Amino acid sequence: MTIRDSITLPPVVDGETLAGLLEKGTLVKVIDVRSPAEFETAHIPGSYNVPLDLLPEHGAELRDVLGAPVILVCRSGARARQAEQVLREVELSQVHILEGGISAWEAAGKPLRRGRSRWSLERQVRGVAGALVLLGMLGGLLLWRPLFALSALVGAGLSFSALTDSCLMAKLLSKLPYNRGSSCDIELVLQSLRADGLTRT
């Protein structure tokens, strides 16, 4: 029986379990699906950055190099759940999610490798949505009544986002240069994953 075969993990893995697996050198792969800028700000040591928007295009390639159990990480868990669906569609079976994401990992005092600080996408969405609602309300009161519709539109968008567990605003914000300052070289990531699998089996 190999190390890989002996691991049985629940669908959602808590921080203590993941920390223990990493400390023992257990063969698991941690895939961080946040934007490259978020990953650069802080990430779990030994994790690999594959942004959510690259997964559909490279899912099959990832399946071929991710033989070990895979633990998906994002800021709070929402993007990791979307990534799980993408990877299951390409028949990657051993897919798990880090409970609470990087937020819970950091709150528990677990190790992080830090770089240049930037706002997470979730925080950017809250900031932009709040500013648009405020602009719509003030603009409707002081300038032109139809501007109230802007607040209603943002509210509808946030409600739809909650119902579908997706966020169009986050996808749009992830394309901005601020969030693209760092980049993910997917070919380099695939090579690293392949090499890591060869050295640890």
C-alpha positions in Angstrom: 0.0 0.0 0.0 1.4 3.4 -0.9 1.1 6.6 1.1 -1.3 7.8 -1.5 -3.6 4.8 -1.1 -3.6 5.1 2.7 -5.0 8.6 2.9 -8.7 9.0 3.5 -9.8 12.6 3.9 -13.3 14.1 4.3 -14.6 16.4 1.6 -13.8 19.5 3.8 -10.4 19.4 5.7 -9.8 21.7 8.7 -6.6 23.6 9.2 -5.3 21.3 12.0 -5.6 18.3 9.7 -3.9 20.0 6.8 -1.1 21.3 9.0 -0.5 17.8 10.4 -0.4 16.4 6.9 2.1 19.0 5.7 4.2 18.6 8.8 4.5 14.8 8.3 5.4 15.3 4.7 2.3 13.4 3.6 1.7 13.3 -0.1 -1.0 15.9 -0.6 -1.1 18.8 -3.1 -2.4 22.2 -1.9 -3.8 24.2 -4.8 -4.5 27.8 -4.2 -7.2 29.1 -6.6 -7.0 32.8 -5.7 -5.6 35.4 -8.0 -1.8 35.6 -8.4 -1.8 38.9 -6.5 -3.6 37.4 -3.5 -1.3 34.4 -3.6 1.7 36.7 -3.6 0.4 38.5 -0.6 0.2 35.4 1.6 0.0 31.7 0.9 0.4 28.3 2.6 4.1 27.2 2.2 4.4 24.5 -0.4 1.1 25.4 -2.1 0.7 25.9 -5.8 -1.2 28.9 -7.4 -3.7 27.9 -10.2 -6.2 30.8 -10.4 -9.8 29.7 -10.7 -10.2 31.3 -14.2 -7.4 29.0 -15.5 -8.9 25.8 -14.2 -11.4 25.1 -17.0 -8.8 25.4 -19.7 -6.1 23.3 -17.9 -8.3 20.9 -15.9 -7.3 17.8 -17.8 -3.6 18.7 -17.6 -3.9 19.2 -13.9 -5.7 15.9 -13.5 -2.8 14.1 -15.1 -0.2 15.6 -12.6 -2.4 15.6 -9.5 -2.2 12.0 -8.5 -2.3 12.7 -4.7 -5.2 14.0 -2.8 -5.8 17.7 -3.7 -6.8 20.3 -1.1 -8.2 23.4 -2.7 -7.7 26.8 -1.0 -9.1 30.3 -1.5 -9.8 33.2 0.8 -13.0 31.8 2.5 -14.1 28.7 0.5 -16.4 30.0 -2.2 -13.9 29.9 -5.1 -12.5 26.5 -3.8 -16.0 25.0 -4.2 -16.2 26.3 -7.7 -12.8 24.9 -8.4 -13.9 21.5 -7.0 -16.7 21.3 -9.5 -14.4 22.1 -12.4 -11.9 19.4 -11.3 -14.6 16.8 -10.7 -15.8 17.4 -14.3 -12.4 16.2 -15.5 -12.8 13.1 -13.3 -10.3 14.1 -10.6 -11.6 12.2 -7.6 -9.5 13.0 -4.6 -10.5 16.7 -4.3 -11.0 18.4 -0.9 -11.5 21.9 0.4 -9.7 23.7 3.2 -12.4 24.7 5.7 -12.6 28.5 6.0 -9.8 29.0 3.5 -6.8 31.2 4.1 -8.8 33.4 6.5 -9.4 30.5 8.9 -5.8 29.2 8.4 -4.4 32.6 9.3 -6.8 33.1 12.3 -5.6 29.7 13.7 -2.0 31.0 13.6 -0.8 28.6 10.9 2.3 29.4 8.9 2.0 31.7 5.8 4.6 32.8 3.3 4.0 36.5 2.9 4.9 39.0 0.2 3.6 42.4 -0.9 0.3 43.1 0.8 -2.9 43.6 -1.4 -6.6 43.4 -0.8 -8.3 40.1 -1.4 -10.9 39.9 -4.2 -13.7 39.5 -1.6 -12.6 42.7 0.1 -12.4 44.5 -3.3 -15.9 43.4 -4.1 -17.2 44.7 -0.8 -15.5 48.0 -1.4 -16.7 48.5 -5.0 -20.2 47.3 -4.2 -20.5 49.6 -1.2 -19.2 52.5 -3.1 -21.7 51.9 -6.0 -24.6 51.6 -3.6 -23.6 54.8 -1.8 -23.1 56.6 -5.1 -26.5 55.5 -6.3 -28.2 56.7 -3.1 -26.5 60.0 -2.9 -26.7 60.6 -6.6 -30.5 59.8 -6.5 -31.0 62.1 -3.6 -28.9 65.1 -4.7 -28.5 64.9 -8.5 -30.8 62.7 -10.5 -33.5 60.4 -9.2 -32.9 57.6 -11.7 -29.5 57.0 -10.1 -31.3 55.1 -7.4 -31.5 52.3 -9.9 -27.7 51.8 -9.5 -28.1 50.8 -5.9 -31.0 48.5 -6.8 -28.8 46.9 -9.6 -25.9 46.3 -7.2 -28.3 44.8 -4.6 -29.8 42.5 -7.2 -26.3 41.5 -8.4 -25.2 40.6 -4.8 -28.4 38.6 -4.2 -27.8 36.7 -7.5 -24.2 36.1 -6.4 -25.3 34.6 -3.1 -27.9 32.4 -4.7 -25.5 31.0 -7.4 -22.4 31.1 -5.2 -20.6 32.9 -8.0 -19.5 36.6 -8.4 -19.4 38.4 -11.7 -17.9 41.5 -10.1 -15.0 39.4 -8.6 -14.3 37.9 -12.1 -14.2 41.4 -13.6 -12.0 42.8 -10.8 -9.6 39.9 -11.2 -8.8 41.1 -14.7 -7.6 44.5 -13.5 -3.9 45.3 -13.7 -3.8 45.6 -9.9 -4.8 42.0 -9.6 -2.6 40.9 -12.5 0.6 42.5 -11.3 1.8 39.0 -10.5 1.1 36.2 -12.9 0.6 32.5 -12.9 2.9 30.6 -15.3 0.7 27.6 -15.7 3.3 25.6 -17.6 5.8 26.2 -14.8 3.2 25.1 -12.2 2.5 21.9 -14.1 6.2 21.1 -14.4 6.6 21.7 -10.6 3.6 19.5 -9.8 5.0 16.8 -12.0 8.5 17.0 -10.5 7.0 17.0 -7.0 5.0 13.9 -7.7 8.1 12.1 -9.1 10.3 13.0 -6.1 7.7 12.0 -3.5 6.4 8.7 -4.8 
